[in-house]
Amino acid sequence: MPGAGRVIVRRAILLTIAFILIVILTAVILEGTGFAQKIYQALVIQNVQADIQTFIRTHPGATPTDIQNYKNQMTFYWEEYYGLIDANGNPVPPYIRMWKLVFNSLKFDFGYTNQESITALVGKLPPQPVITVIAGVLPRTILMATLAEVVCAVIALPLAPRIAYKHGSVWDKMIVSYAALFNAVPVWWLAMILLSVFGYTMRIFPTNYRALMTYINSYWDNPLVNTAYIAWYATLPVITLVIAFLSTWLYSIRAMVLRIVREDYVMVAKAKGLPDRDIARKYIVRVMAPPIVTYVILALAGSLGGLIITESIFDWPGMGTLTYAAITTGDVNTVMGVFFILVLVYILARLFLEILYIYLDPRVRYR
C-alpha cells in the first residue's frame, strides 16, 4: 500500500517536528522567562541553609570563618548542581540552560529531584531520578484513571449506538438525563460523597489511602495478598470515575451515531426495508468508526495525565498527585518530565490514529 506508507511517513515527520517544537517552547517558558532560575536560586538558598545547620550541629567548635567558608563551598556546589554556573564559577546564560534542558529531555534525562514530597510517592528518599519517579507513579494512574476509561469504553461502545438507533425511546431519555446530571457534577465532589458514604459511614472501602504505599512498596514480598489489597484500594476510585465519565462517553458516542443515523442514505436504506442489522453494519458502523476511535484513543491517552483533585481526595499516588507536588514545590525537572511524557503520549496517540484512519477511511491514503 504505497499511498498509505507515504501518508504514515509524512504524518510521523510532522508530528515529530510538532513534538520537538512543543518541548522547545516549554523550555523557553521555563528558562527564557527566568522562572526556572528563580526556582533554582530559591532551592540553592534552601539547601545551603540546611547544609549549614547540619554543619553547625556536627561541628560544635566551628568558628564564623569556618561556617562562612563552608557556606561559600556549598553555595558553589548547589549552583553548579542546578546549572546556574559552570565548573569555573562563571554564570551559565539562560539560552544555554534552555537548550541543555531540551536535549536532555529528548534523551529522557530529566535530572534528579530533591523534593521529599515527590520522592515519597515512590517510597524513596531524595535525590531520585525524575524518570524513576514517573515510572513509579504512572502504573498507578493506569490502574485508576485509565482502567476507568476502559470500563467506560466497554460499556458505552455497544450500548450508545443501540440507544441512538432508538432515538426518543425511554432508554434514550434516561441516558440523556443521566448525562445531563453527571456532566454537571464535579468528579471531586462525587469522590467526596462516595468516600463519605462507602468509606466513613458503611466501612466497605478504606479511608486512609496512605497505607496503599505499604502494599505497593512490598508488592513482591507477597504478590497475591498485595494484589488483593491494591485492588480493594482501587475499587472505589475506579467506581467514582466510571460513574462520572460514563455519562460523557454515552452522550458523546450517542451524538456521533445519531448524526449518522439521520443521514439521507440511512433513511433511504430504511425506506427500502433493509434489516436493521444490515443497515447498522453497512451504513453506520463504517462511517462512525473514525470519530469514535478518535474519541476512545484520545480519552485513554488523556487519562495518563491523572486527576489532580480526585487523586488528592483519595490520596492516590498517581500522575495527578505528582504533577501537583511538582508545581507546588517548583521542581522544574519534574514539571518538565511530566509534561514531556504527557505530550509524548498524546503525539504517539495521534500517530496511532493517523495509521488507523488509513484503514478506516480509504480517502485518507489518497489525499
C-alpha positions, 0 to 999 in steps of 0.5 A: 500500500504505497499511498498509505506508507507515504501518508504514515511517513509524512504524518510521523515527520510532522508530528515529530517536528510538532513534538520537538517544537512543543518541548522547545517552547516549554523550555523557553517558558521555563528558562527564557522567562527566568522562572526556572532560575528563580526556582533554582536560586530559591532551592540553592538558598534552601539547601545551603541553609540546611547544609549549614545547620547540619554543619553547625550541629556536627561541628560544635567548635566551628568558628564564623570563618569556618561556617562562612567558608563552608557556606561559600563551598556549598553555595558553589556546589548547589549552583553548579548542581542546578546549572546556574554556573559552570565548573569555573564559577562563571554564570551559565546564560539562560539560552544555554540552560534552555537548550541543555534542558531540551536535549536532555529531555529528548534523551529522557534525562530529566535530572534528579529531584530533591523534593521529599514530597515527590520522592515519597510517592515512590517510597524513596528518599531524595535525590531520585531520578525524575524518570524513576519517579514517573515510572513509579507513579504512572502504573498507578494512574493506569490502574485508576484513571485509565482502567476507568476509561476502559470500563467506560469504553466497554460499556458505552461502545455497544450500548450508545449506538443501540440507544441512538438507533432508538432515538426518543425511546425511554432508554434514550431519555434516561441516558440523556438525563443521566448525562445531563446530571453527571456532566454537571457534577464535579468528579471531586465532589462525587469522590467526596460523597462516595468516600463519605458514604462507602468509606466513613459511614458503611466501612466497605472501602478504606479511608486512609489511602496512605497505607496503599504505599505499604502494599505497593512498596512490598508488592513482591514480598507477597504478590497475591495478598498485595494484589488483593489489597491494591485492588480493594484500594482501587475499587472505589476510585475506579467506581467514582470515575466510571460513574462520572465519565460514563455519562460523557462517553454515552452522550458523546458516542450517542451524538456521533451515531445519531448524526449518522443515523439521520443521514439521507442514505440511512433513511433511504436504506430504511425506506427500502426495508433493509434489516436493521442489522444490515443497515447498522453494519453497512451504513453506520458502523463504517462511517462512525468508526473514525470519530469514535476511535478518535474519541476512545484513543484520545480519552485513554491517552488523556487519562495518563495525565491523572486527576489532580483533585480526585487523586488528592481526595483519595490520596492516590499516588498517581500522575495527578498527585505528582504533577501537583507536588511538582508545581507546588514545590517548583521542581522544574525537572519534574514539571518538565518530565511530566509534561514531556511524557504527557505530550509524548503520549498524546503525539504517539496517540495521534500517530496511532490514529493517523495509521488507523484512519488509513484503514478506516477511511480509504480517502485518507491514503489518497489525499 
